[in-house]
Amino acid sequence: MNLRRTRAVAHKEFLHILRDPRSLIMALALPLLMILLFGYALTLDVDRIPTLVYDSDQSPESRELISRLEGSRYFHILGFTQDYGTIEHAVDMGSCMLAVVIPRDYARDLLAGRTPQVQLLLDGSDSNTASIALAYATNLIRAYTLDLQAISAKLKGGSRVSISPDTRLRVWFNSSLKSKNYIVPGLIALILMIIGALLTSLTLAREWEMGTMEQLLSTPLRPSEAAMGKMSAYFALGIIDMAVTVIVGVAIFQVPQRGNYVFLAATGCLFLIGALFWGILLSALTRTQVMAYQMAMVTSFLPAFLLSGFIFAIENMPLPIRIVTYLFPTRYFVSILKGIFLRGVGIEVLYLEVAMLLAYGILVFVLATMSLKQKVA
């Protein structure tokens, strides 16, 4: 490989980028727009659950329970009702997810040491959200019940009350349990994969359509030099995009960054190289901008979103799908990003993921070079 010819191709691509404002705007503005849009819109947190309360007891104890519901950030009390018909209508309309029904003898059973009954009615259309809402409500009611039973036993002179163990949880790596801390690092991998594949695939496809790519490859320039030179120009844009997404994630979304920035930059560059060469490979195979765009979106966005562990846990997928995930580099880069941001680990833990990214980059470079060589022939 001749470094002088490779540098000349890279210089030509830089000039082409500067003279094409549409590609430049897409390369620089789209990543910022995507991380802001996805970061704010995509959340897995369940809070401010729309709740109706049906209090048949009307006792100080039931009002205290309602007060605790109102004071929790997980529940948003829509109002109070005195019949099931209102609850059923609100659930049917989709305005209410949870209804708390306090029976008439709630306080009497509670103070007598018996286990009081509280009815929880949920909209199960979204089973995952409904399960989380049920757990929140159950834990709050149980904690309040145990507090009151302990106070009642003390007032009665030490009657024995069955109290559950004092369980104290310590959450590692994401102590606030915010979904953004989990989502934003994966967004960086998603954005870099999409932008990297789109940049090189559309640009090279345009040259194939205009006929300038064949002229370029008909010169003494080798296919490997052409691929490396074109990748180098867009690699610089990719570095800027990576810096922007990391800064937005840390500064705006307050994602903790506990790892080494040098290791983050090195693995990001490695992943970006593979994404750019993948775009070159698609461009060499399709030769048209429309087909290159469609192939880039299908092979970059969908696997990065669905099969990388970005949103859906790979461990919960069927075995055939779990095997397929090993073919996509975003799986490894998402693991690296979450390890760096949340756990603060380095290559001593993530060496396998780094090796897979390196192998992917080399493989795609070889395939892209072979494909360009076949097109010239």
WORA-V621161 format. One record per backbone hydrogen bond with DSSP energy under -1.0 kcal/mol. CO is the residue of the C=O (numbers start at 1). NH is the residue of the N-H. If there is no record, write none. Layout:
co: (CO,CO)
nh: (NH,NH)
//
This chain:
co: (2,3,4,5,6,7,8,9,10,11,12,13,14,15,17,20,21,22,23,24,25,29,30,31,32,33,34,35,36,37,38,49,50,50,51,52,53,54,59,60,61,62,63,64,65,66,67,72,73,74,76,79,84,85,86,87,88,89,90,90,97,98,99,100,101,102,103,105,106,107,108,109,110,119,121,126,127,128,129,130,131,132,133,134,135,136,137,138,139,140,141,142,143,144,145,146,147,148,149,150,151,152,153,153,154,165,172,174,179,180,183,184,185,186,187,188,189,190,191,192,193,194,195,196,197,198,199,200,201,202,203,204,205,206,207,207,211,212,213,216,222,223,224,225,226,227,228,229,230,231,232,234,235,236,237,238,239,240,241,242,243,244,245,246,247,248,248,249,260,261,262,263,264,265,266,267,268,269,270,271,272,273,274,275,276,277,278,279,280,281,282,283,288,289,290,291,292,293,294,295,296,297,297,300,301,302,303,313,314,318,319,320,321,323,324,325,328,329,330,331,332,333,334,335,336,337,338,338,339,341,346,346,350,351,352,353,354,355,356,357,358,359,360,361,362,363,364,365,366,367,368,369,370,371,372,373)
nh: (6,7,8,9,10,11,12,13,14,15,16,17,18,19,20,24,25,26,27,28,29,33,34,35,36,37,38,39,40,41,42,76,97,98,78,100,81,102,63,64,65,66,67,68,69,70,71,75,48,49,51,53,88,89,90,91,92,93,95,96,123,52,121,54,119,56,106,109,110,111,112,114,113,101,99,130,131,132,133,134,135,136,137,138,139,140,141,142,143,144,145,146,147,148,149,150,151,152,153,154,155,156,158,159,157,167,174,177,183,184,187,188,189,190,191,192,193,194,195,196,197,198,199,200,201,202,203,204,205,206,207,208,209,210,211,213,215,216,217,219,226,227,228,229,230,231,232,233,234,235,236,238,239,240,241,242,243,244,245,246,247,248,249,250,251,252,253,255,264,265,266,267,268,269,270,271,272,273,274,275,276,277,278,279,280,281,282,283,284,285,286,287,292,293,294,295,296,297,298,299,300,301,302,304,305,306,307,316,317,322,323,324,325,326,327,328,331,333,334,335,336,337,338,339,340,341,342,343,345,258,349,350,354,355,356,357,358,359,360,361,362,363,364,365,366,367,368,369,370,371,372,373,374,375,376,377)
//
